[in-house]
Amino acid sequence: MIFENIRNLREDNDKTQNELAEYLNIKQTTYSKYELGKINIPIEMLIKLADFYDVSLDYLTGRDSRKNRT
């Protein structure tokens, strides 16, 4: 499953895949596969990304168009 908002948030915040991979303590190639939908993103990583960007999990996964956590 491809989560477009993960890539969009990264680019909107001027972050590289490598920076996010370091934050998540994974390899850059693994992070790239997350963005491309080649491998599933573990829930722990989704939660960390949602916290990093201060967005809801629903927004992060494309289930909601609102970024807010409320």
N, C-alpha and C positions, 0 to 999 in steps of 0.2 A: 504494500500500500504506500502510495506517495503522499507525503504530507507537505504540500507546497508552502504552507505558512512557516515551516521550519527554515526553509531556504530564504523566504522573503524576509523573515525577521532577522536572520543573520546578515543579509545584505543591507537591510534598512539600518542596522546598527553598526555597519562598517566593520564587521567581524569576519575573520577568515575561518575556513573549516578547521585549520590547525588550532586556532585559538579555542574554538568550541570543543575540539577533541581533547585538548589539554584540560579544559575545565571539567569535562566528563571523565577524564582519565582513561581515554581510549585512543586508538590509533586514528590518524586522519583518514585513512582508507575506510575504516569502519564507519566513521561519521559520514563520509561521502556516500557510502552504501545506504545509510539511513535516509539521506536526502533523496537519493534516487529510487528508493523503495525496493532496493535489492535484498535487504534483510529487514526483519521486523525490529522495531525499536522497543527495548524492554521498558516496562512501565517506570522503573526507577530512573531511566534516562529521560523519559518524557516529563516526569515530575521535576527533575533538575532543570530541564530546559524551560519549563513553565515558570519556575521560580526565577531563573536567570533573566528572563524577559518580562517577568511580572505580568503574565497573561494566564488565562484559564486553560486547562487541558482541552476543553471543547474547542477553544479558538486554535490552539496549537495543532489539533488534529483535523481542523476544518469542519467540525460539527456545529460551529457557531461563528458568526461574523463579528461578534463583539469581543474585543480584547480583554475587557474588564473581567475581574474575577467574581464580581457580584452577581 
